[in-house]
């Protein structure tokens, strides 16, 4: 990677990739602390996987 290339963010849940200023699309799950796109995190800050795990408990 050269200095002029922007880092790329890939969502841990849906594998969507984003280029450029990724700070606006990255959201950290409050449970597992992995980075996800805002579409994969609910209003409580849980990613899709953690939400499903908590609802099964």
N, CA, C and O atoms as a Tinker XYZ file with bonds, in Angstrom:
   228  protein
     1  N      0.845000   -1.168000    0.000000    73     2
     2  CA     0.000000    0.000000    0.000000    64     1     3
     3  C      0.897000    1.240000    0.000000    63     2     4     5
     4  O      1.860000    1.326000    0.762000    81     3
     5  N      0.569000    2.174000   -0.850000    73     3     6
     6  CA     1.351000    3.395000   -0.909000    64     5     7
     7  C      0.779000    4.426000    0.047000    63     6     8     9
     8  O     -0.315000    4.246000    0.584000    81     7
     9  N      1.514000    5.498000    0.258000    73     7    10
    10  CA     1.077000    6.528000    1.191000    64     9    11
    11  C     -0.159000    7.266000    0.712000    63    10    12    13
    12  O     -0.877000    7.846000    1.527000    81    11
    13  N     -0.430000    7.262000   -0.590000    73    11    14
    14  CA    -1.570000    7.998000   -1.117000    64    13    15
    15  C     -2.860000    7.196000   -1.066000    63    14    16    17
    16  O     -3.935000    7.762000   -1.261000    81    15
    17  N     -2.787000    5.910000   -0.813000    73    15    18
    18  CA    -3.987000    5.084000   -0.735000    64    17    19
    19  C     -4.633000    5.213000    0.632000    63    18    20    21
    20  O     -3.949000    5.199000    1.655000    81    19
    21  N     -5.948000    5.340000    0.645000    73    19    22
    22  CA    -6.674000    5.384000    1.901000    64    21    23
    23  C     -6.866000    3.969000    2.419000    63    22    24    25
    24  O     -7.046000    3.042000    1.630000    81    23
    25  N     -6.832000    3.791000    3.726000    73    23    26
    26  CA    -7.117000    2.453000    4.269000    64    25    27
    27  C     -8.562000    2.076000    3.976000    63    26    28    29
    28  O     -9.433000    2.936000    3.849000    81    27
    29  N     -8.793000    0.796000    3.874000    73    27    30
    30  CA   -10.130000    0.309000    3.562000    64    29    31
    31  C    -10.713000   -0.358000    4.797000    63    30    32    33
    32  O    -10.011000   -1.072000    5.514000    81    31
    33  N    -11.987000   -0.126000    5.042000    73    31    34
    34  CA   -12.690000   -0.739000    6.172000    64    33    35
    35  C    -13.632000   -1.797000    5.635000    63    34    36    37
    36  O    -14.366000   -1.551000    4.678000    81    35
    37  N    -13.617000   -2.973000    6.244000    73    35    38
    38  CA   -14.530000   -4.042000    5.882000    64    37    39
    39  C    -15.324000   -4.420000    7.126000    63    38    40    41
    40  O    -14.753000   -4.746000    8.166000    81    39
    41  N    -16.644000   -4.373000    7.005000    73    39    42
    42  CA   -17.516000   -4.689000    8.137000    64    41    43
    43  C    -17.337000   -6.145000    8.550000    63    42    44    45
    44  O    -17.305000   -7.033000    7.698000    81    43
    45  N    -17.222000   -6.395000    9.842000    73    43    46
    46  CA   -17.025000   -7.754000   10.355000    64    45    47
    47  C    -18.270000   -8.615000   10.205000    63    46    48    49
    48  O    -18.165000   -9.841000   10.210000    81    47
    49  N    -19.448000   -8.007000   10.073000    73    47    50
    50  CA   -20.689000   -8.776000    9.992000    64    49    51
    51  C    -21.134000   -9.044000    8.558000    63    50    52    53
    52  O    -21.435000  -10.183000    8.202000    81    51
    53  N    -21.176000   -8.000000    7.738000    73    51    54
    54  CA   -21.738000   -8.185000    6.390000    64    53    55
    55  C    -20.691000   -8.172000    5.286000    63    54    56    57
    56  O    -21.040000   -8.339000    4.117000    81    55
    57  N    -19.423000   -7.978000    5.619000    73    55    58
    58  CA   -18.308000   -7.955000    4.672000    64    57    59
    59  C    -18.396000   -6.827000    3.644000    63    58    60    61
    60  O    -17.717000   -6.888000    2.618000    81    59
    61  N    -19.214000   -5.799000    3.891000    73    59    62
    62  CA   -19.250000   -4.640000    3.004000    64    61    63
    63  C    -17.949000   -3.875000    3.184000    63    62    64    65
    64  O    -17.466000   -3.723000    4.306000    81    63
    65  N    -17.380000   -3.393000    2.085000    73    63    66
    66  CA   -16.127000   -2.657000    2.180000    64    65    67
    67  C    -16.346000   -1.188000    1.855000    63    66    68    69
    68  O    -17.186000   -0.834000    1.028000    81    67
    69  N    -15.581000   -0.349000    2.518000    73    67    70
    70  CA   -15.684000    1.092000    2.372000    64    69    71
    71  C    -14.294000    1.663000    2.182000    63    70    72    73
    72  O    -13.338000    1.189000    2.796000    81    71
    73  N    -14.170000    2.677000    1.337000    73    71    74
    74  CA   -12.894000    3.333000    1.106000    64    73    75
    75  C    -13.009000    4.796000    1.479000    63    74    76    77
    76  O    -14.108000    5.337000    1.593000    81    75
    77  N    -11.872000    5.425000    1.668000    73    75    78
    78  CA   -11.873000    6.849000    1.977000    64    77    79
    79  C    -12.042000    7.097000    3.453000    63    78    80    81
    80  O    -11.477000    6.374000    4.274000    81    79
    81  N    -12.823000    8.121000    3.812000    73    79    82
    82  CA   -13.044000    8.476000    5.214000    64    81    83
    83  C    -14.024000    7.490000    5.827000    63    82    84    85
    84  O    -15.238000    7.655000    5.713000    81    83
    85  N    -13.495000    6.476000    6.471000    73    83    86
    86  CA   -14.339000    5.412000    7.019000    64    85    87
    87  C    -14.834000    5.722000    8.418000    63    86    88    89
    88  O    -15.637000    4.962000    8.960000    81    87
    89  N    -14.382000    6.817000    9.023000    73    87    90
    90  CA   -14.792000    7.135000   10.392000    64    89    91
    91  C    -16.293000    7.379000   10.491000    63    90    92    93
    92  O    -16.858000    7.252000   11.578000    81    91
    93  N    -16.950000    7.724000    9.398000    73    91    94
    94  CA   -18.388000    7.975000    9.430000    64    93    95
    95  C    -19.203000    6.696000    9.331000    63    94    96    97
    96  O    -20.390000    6.711000    9.658000    81    95
    97  N    -18.613000    5.590000    8.892000    73    95    98
    98  CA   -19.359000    4.341000    8.757000    64    97    99
    99  C    -18.962000    3.297000    9.792000    63    98   100   101
   100  O    -19.667000    2.301000    9.956000    81    99
   101  N    -17.859000    3.497000   10.487000    73    99   102
   102  CA   -17.410000    2.515000   11.462000    64   101   103
   103  C    -18.107000    2.715000   12.800000    63   102   104   105
   104  O    -18.158000    3.830000   13.320000    81   103
   105  N    -18.640000    1.638000   13.350000    73   103   106
   106  CA   -19.256000    1.658000   14.668000    64   105   107
   107  C    -18.753000    0.449000   15.439000    63   106   108   109
   108  O    -18.786000   -0.669000   14.925000    81   107
   109  N    -18.291000    0.656000   16.659000    73   107   110
   110  CA   -17.790000   -0.442000   17.472000    64   109   111
   111  C    -18.938000   -1.050000   18.267000    63   110   112   113
   112  O    -19.705000   -0.332000   18.910000    81   111
   113  N    -19.052000   -2.369000   18.222000    73   111   114
   114  CA   -20.064000   -3.069000   19.008000    64   113   115
   115  C    -19.698000   -2.953000   20.482000    63   114   116   117
   116  O    -18.545000   -3.169000   20.856000    81   115
   117  N    -20.673000   -2.613000   21.320000    73   115   118
   118  CA   -20.423000   -2.458000   22.752000    64   117   119
   119  C    -20.211000   -3.794000   23.455000    63   118   120   121
   120  O    -19.742000   -3.829000   24.593000    81   119
   121  N    -20.554000   -4.892000   22.786000    73   119   122
   122  CA   -20.408000   -6.213000   23.402000    64   121   123
   123  C    -19.085000   -6.864000   22.984000    63   122   124   125
   124  O    -18.281000   -7.232000   23.841000    81   123
   125  N    -18.854000   -7.008000   21.674000    73   123   126
   126  CA   -17.660000   -7.725000   21.213000    64   125   127
   127  C    -16.516000   -6.795000   20.801000    63   126   128   129
   128  O    -15.394000   -7.254000   20.586000    81   127
   129  N    -16.790000   -5.501000   20.690000    73   127   130
   130  CA   -15.802000   -4.468000   20.374000    64   129   131
   131  C    -15.191000   -4.594000   18.977000    63   130   132   133
   132  O    -14.133000   -4.022000   18.712000    81   131
   133  N    -15.841000   -5.330000   18.092000    73   131   134
   134  CA   -15.399000   -5.372000   16.693000    64   133   135
   135  C    -16.029000   -4.207000   15.946000    63   134   136   137
   136  O    -17.060000   -3.678000   16.362000    81   135
   137  N    -15.404000   -3.810000   14.840000    73   135   138
   138  CA   -15.912000   -2.691000   14.048000    64   137   139
   139  C    -16.900000   -3.181000   13.002000    63   138   140   141
   140  O    -16.644000   -4.156000   12.296000    81   139
   141  N    -18.022000   -2.499000   12.912000    73   139   142
   142  CA   -19.081000   -2.837000   11.971000    64   141   143
   143  C    -19.537000   -1.570000   11.264000    63   142   144   145
   144  O    -19.266000   -0.463000   11.729000    81   143
   145  N    -20.231000   -1.731000   10.135000    73   143   146
   146  CA   -20.857000   -0.570000    9.507000    64   145   147
   147  C    -22.098000   -0.221000   10.323000    63   146   148   149
   148  O    -22.612000   -1.056000   11.066000    81   147
   149  N    -22.568000    0.992000   10.186000    73   147   150
   150  CA   -23.692000    1.442000   11.015000    64   149   151
   151  C    -24.967000    0.645000   10.759000    63   150   152   153
   152  O    -25.839000    0.599000   11.626000    81   151
   153  N    -25.097000    0.015000    9.591000    73   151   154
   154  CA   -26.283000   -0.799000    9.292000    64   153   155
   155  C    -26.323000   -2.094000   10.104000    63   154   156   157
   156  O    -27.391000   -2.677000   10.289000    81   155
   157  N    -25.168000   -2.542000   10.585000    73   155   158
   158  CA   -25.096000   -3.822000   11.303000    64   157   159
   159  C    -25.088000   -3.655000   12.824000    63   158   160   161
   160  O    -24.892000   -4.629000   13.551000    81   159
   161  N    -25.301000   -2.430000   13.310000    73   159   162
   162  CA   -25.328000   -2.173000   14.749000    64   161   163
   163  C    -26.692000   -1.586000   15.100000    63   162   164   165
   164  O    -27.155000   -0.653000   14.443000    81   163
   165  N    -27.343000   -2.132000   16.143000    73   163   166
   166  CA   -28.674000   -1.636000   16.514000    64   165   167
   167  C    -28.589000   -0.379000   17.374000    63   166   168   169
   168  O    -27.499000    0.123000   17.647000    81   167
   169  N    -29.738000    0.121000   17.796000    73   167   170
   170  CA   -29.789000    1.368000   18.555000    64   169   171
   171  C    -29.152000    1.261000   19.933000    63   170   172   173
   172  O    -28.901000    2.278000   20.579000    81   171
   173  N    -28.885000    0.031000   20.394000    73   171   174
   174  CA   -28.248000   -0.183000   21.690000    64   173   175
   175  C    -26.743000   -0.417000   21.560000    63   174   176   177
   176  O    -26.071000   -0.680000   22.558000    81   175
   177  N    -26.208000   -0.325000   20.338000    73   175   178
   178  CA   -24.778000   -0.481000   20.119000    64   177   179
   179  C    -24.323000   -1.917000   19.987000    63   178   180   181
   180  O    -23.131000   -2.205000   20.095000    81   179
   181  N    -25.270000   -2.832000   19.753000    73   179   182
   182  CA   -24.917000   -4.249000   19.600000    64   181   183
   183  C    -24.929000   -4.618000   18.124000    63   182   184   185
   184  O    -25.816000   -4.199000   17.381000    81   183
   185  N    -23.944000   -5.401000   17.701000    73   183   186
   186  CA   -23.933000   -5.872000   16.321000    64   185   187
   187  C    -24.985000   -6.974000   16.148000    63   186   188   189
   188  O    -25.541000   -7.466000   17.130000    81   187
   189  N    -25.244000   -7.345000   14.937000    73   187   190
   190  CA   -26.268000   -8.339000   14.624000    64   189   191
   191  C    -25.988000   -9.657000   15.355000    63   190   192   193
   192  O    -26.898000  -10.262000   15.921000    81   191
   193  N    -24.732000  -10.095000   15.338000    73   191   194
   194  CA   -24.371000  -11.368000   15.973000    64   193   195
   195  C    -24.582000  -11.324000   17.484000    63   194   196   197
   196  O    -25.126000  -12.267000   18.059000    81   195
   197  N    -24.160000  -10.243000   18.129000    73   195   198
   198  CA   -24.309000  -10.142000   19.579000    64   197   199
   199  C    -25.770000   -9.995000   19.976000    63   198   200   201
   200  O    -26.179000  -10.512000   21.016000    81   199
   201  N    -26.558000   -9.304000   19.172000    73   199   202
   202  CA   -27.987000   -9.148000   19.447000    64   201   203
   203  C    -28.676000  -10.510000   19.419000    63   202   204   205
   204  O    -29.496000  -10.811000   20.287000    81   203
   205  N    -28.341000  -11.341000   18.416000    73   203   206
   206  CA   -28.926000  -12.672000   18.325000    64   205   207
   207  C    -28.501000  -13.557000   19.481000    63   206   208   209
   208  O    -29.307000  -14.326000   20.005000    81   207
   209  N    -27.230000  -13.455000   19.886000    73   207   210
   210  CA   -26.709000  -14.256000   21.003000    64   209   211
   211  C    -27.407000  -13.877000   22.298000    63   210   212   213
   212  O    -27.772000  -14.755000   23.081000    81   211
   213  N    -27.600000  -12.575000   22.540000    73   211   214
   214  CA   -28.257000  -12.131000   23.764000    64   213   215
   215  C    -29.727000  -12.504000   23.799000    63   214   216   217
   216  O    -30.265000  -12.788000   24.869000    81   215
   217  N    -30.393000  -12.509000   22.639000    73   215   218
   218  CA   -31.822000  -12.849000   22.611000    64   217   219
   219  C    -32.056000  -14.350000   22.832000    63   218   220   221
   220  O    -33.144000  -14.752000   23.243000    81   219
   221  N    -31.043000  -15.172000   22.561000    73   219   222
   222  CA   -31.153000  -16.611000   22.779000    64   221   223
   223  C    -30.932000  -16.991000   24.233000    63   222   224   225
   224  O    -31.311000  -18.084000   24.654000    81   223
   225  N    -30.323000  -16.099000   25.001000    73   223   226
   226  CA   -30.019000  -16.392000   26.410000    64   225   227
   227  C    -31.236000  -16.279000   27.282000    63   226   228
   228  O    -31.152000  -16.493000   28.491000    81   227
